[in-house]
């Protein structure tokens, strides 16, 4: 029997306990032995829980118990979670996590510690919740150069944009609805500003390209400036608006990584991913496009991925999974300035149409959604060119890449 601990008993942590209890038989079968939770670490009290004897508030109880070989970290953040994870690995305990912030910021270091102590640090649930993506990238797609990753990586923003597209709600109204339904936090900035998606595209880039990508180096734009006019212009262009995290490989093995709202053609499988669902499309040079789709968050969906990693650790407790990447010193991440795309541009002013056609030769004009404005789809321009042109034009009220 494997003795385990859960650190953090919020939505995901309580879900991990529930999955282990409800599916104990299938867990034991696949792990080749039972997994029993001996400790649950949380500073709060849970008087209604029937397993009071398992709760502890002192991390050292877990750290110093030689029976504990497996720890699920579901605390979130990179403060205590980082310290406790590091100490568990140093103590020779396998650790699994759903903590995207911790993996994005300290994954390379923690994987090196795990390697030095012959234990596993697994993080399937850190990207896409219950969607299998980490393991397929580490195993099934390794015969390919992963030339591009494009993902709808945040359910909150996808829900908001879906309601703007399908119900005609403004951004503020859609956000309020998302908060009322429990899809968005009272402070939604990590979601709507693209921070959550940034952490996830960093992790996917780490795996695909072998060097650590620090979130602060990734250009990130959220959705708070998206308007119903933008949604209308996207429909004219036979597109929908989606917030995408993207990583794009170059011939010299460097790559771009960024997060931004895009016009996504309706012909793309990503265009029909609605509501709180997530989807990640990985393009391999041999395979072509492969899309992974499902619930990107949620108690049991995320917990199922955490427990799957626990099972993997139990099955491989005497040898570690060969997972790791560089510390970021290879400098493979390219500045986004020379990344080229077609663009959607919306301009205000009585002479807006004339200024667009003069500035963007050969652009495709869209039918104006309001008086004294115009919009178009440009040819390919680099990010630097688009920024410079927008600054010169002034009065640019909307600007997005096309996928």
DADACOR-V954123 format. One record per residue. N is the residue number from 1. NEAR is the number of other ideal C-beta (glycine too) atoms within 10 Angstrom. D_CENTER is the distance of its C-alpha to the mean C-alpha in whole Angstrom. Layout:
N NEAR D_CENTER
N NEAR D_CENTER
This chain:
1 12 34
2 23 31
3 16 30
4 28 27
5 27 26
6 28 23
7 25 22
8 25 21
9 22 22
10 13 20
11 16 18
12 28 16
13 24 19
14 20 22
15 23 20
16 29 20
17 21 24
18 14 24
19 22 23
20 23 25
21 12 28
22 11 28
23 14 27
24 13 29
25 9 31
26 12 29
27 21 27
28 18 30
29 12 31
30 15 28
31 20 28
32 11 31
33 13 32
34 15 31
35 22 29
36 16 30
37 20 28
38 19 31
39 21 29
40 25 27
41 24 26
42 18 26
43 10 28
44 8 28
45 10 31
46 14 30
47 5 34
48 6 33
49 14 32
50 7 34
51 11 33
52 11 34
53 10 35
54 18 32
55 16 31
56 17 31
57 10 30
58 11 31
59 17 29
60 10 31
61 14 33
62 23 30
63 16 30
64 11 33
65 16 34
66 9 34
67 12 34
68 21 30
69 19 28
70 27 25
71 27 23
72 31 20
73 27 18
74 27 16
75 25 17
76 19 14
77 11 15
78 16 16
79 11 20
80 16 22
81 20 19
82 19 19
83 11 23
84 22 23
85 27 21
86 17 23
87 18 26
88 27 25
89 24 24
90 14 28
91 17 29
92 12 29
93 24 26
94 29 23
95 27 20
96 29 17
97 28 14
98 29 11
99 27 11
100 26 8
101 20 10
102 23 13
103 27 11
104 28 10
105 19 13
106 18 16
107 25 14
108 19 17
109 14 20
110 22 19
111 23 19
112 15 22
113 18 24
114 26 23
115 17 25
116 10 28
117 16 28
118 12 28
119 25 25
120 24 22
121 28 18
122 28 16
123 26 12
124 26 11
125 30 10
126 27 7
127 30 5
128 30 6
129 28 9
130 20 12
131 25 11
132 15 13
133 28 11
134 22 11
135 16 15
136 16 16
137 23 14
138 16 17
139 9 19
140 14 20
141 19 19
142 11 20
143 9 24
144 17 22
145 14 21
146 23 17
147 17 18
148 18 15
149 27 11
150 24 11
151 30 8
152 27 8
153 31 4
154 28 6
155 24 9
156 24 12
157 31 12
158 26 12
159 22 15
160 30 16
161 24 17
162 21 18
163 20 21
164 23 22
165 20 22
166 12 24
167 10 26
168 12 26
169 19 25
170 14 24
171 20 21
172 10 23
173 14 24
174 23 21
175 24 19
176 14 22
177 16 22
178 25 19
179 15 20
180 9 23
181 10 21
182 7 19
183 21 16
184 22 15
185 13 17
186 5 20
187 9 18
188 19 15
189 12 15
190 17 11
191 25 10
192 23 13
193 17 13
194 28 9
195 18 9
196 27 6
197 32 4
198 27 6
199 26 6
200 26 3
201 28 6
202 28 8
203 26 8
204 27 8
205 28 11
206 24 13
207 22 13
208 24 14
209 23 16
210 13 18
211 19 17
212 26 15
213 27 13
214 12 14
215 19 11
216 9 15
217 14 16
218 23 13
219 16 14
220 19 12
221 17 14
222 23 13
223 26 15
224 16 18
225 13 21
226 23 20
227 17 24
228 14 25
229 16 27
230 24 24
231 21 23
232 17 27
233 26 27
234 29 24
235 15 26
236 15 29
237 18 27
238 11 26
239 23 22
240 24 20
241 23 18
242 27 14
243 27 11
244 23 9
245 29 8
246 25 10
247 26 12
248 18 16
249 20 18
250 13 22
251 7 25
252 8 26
253 12 22
254 15 21
255 22 18
256 21 16
257 28 12
258 22 12
259 29 10
260 21 13
261 25 14
262 24 16
263 23 19
264 25 18
265 15 21
266 13 22
267 8 23
268 18 19
269 12 18
270 22 15
271 21 17
272 12 18
273 24 15
274 16 16
275 13 16
276 21 13
277 19 12
278 25 9
279 24 10
280 27 9
281 21 12
282 25 14
283 19 17
284 19 19
285 12 23
286 8 25
287 13 23
288 10 22
289 13 19
290 16 17
291 15 15
292 17 13
293 17 13
294 17 13
295 18 12
296 28 9
297 22 10
298 18 14
299 17 16
300 18 18
301 18 15
302 26 13
303 26 16
304 20 17
305 28 14
306 29 16
307 28 19
308 20 19
309 26 18
310 28 21
311 22 23
312 19 22
313 27 23
314 23 26
315 12 27
316 14 27
317 18 28
318 6 31
319 9 28
320 19 25
321 20 22
322 7 22
323 18 19
324 19 19
325 20 18
326 15 20
327 11 20
328 15 19
329 9 23
330 14 23
331 10 22
332 20 20
333 22 18
334 15 20
335 11 21
336 16 19
337 14 23
338 12 24
339 19 21
340 14 23
341 20 22
342 16 24
343 23 24
344 26 25
345 26 27
346 24 29
347 23 32
348 15 34
349 15 38
350 11 41
351 11 41
352 22 37
353 16 38
354 11 40
355 16 38
356 22 35
357 14 37
358 11 39
359 16 36
360 20 34
361 8 37
362 8 36
363 18 33
364 14 33
365 14 34
366 20 32
367 9 35
368 16 35
369 18 33
370 13 35
371 7 38
372 12 38
373 20 35
374 23 34
375 28 31
376 22 30
377 19 28
378 22 29
379 13 29
380 11 27
381 18 27
382 14 25
383 20 23
384 14 26
385 15 28
386 22 26
387 14 26
388 13 30
389 17 31
390 16 29
391 9 31
392 9 34
393 18 34
394 10 33
395 13 32
396 17 29
397 17 28
398 19 25
399 21 23
400 24 20
401 22 19
402 17 20
403 19 18
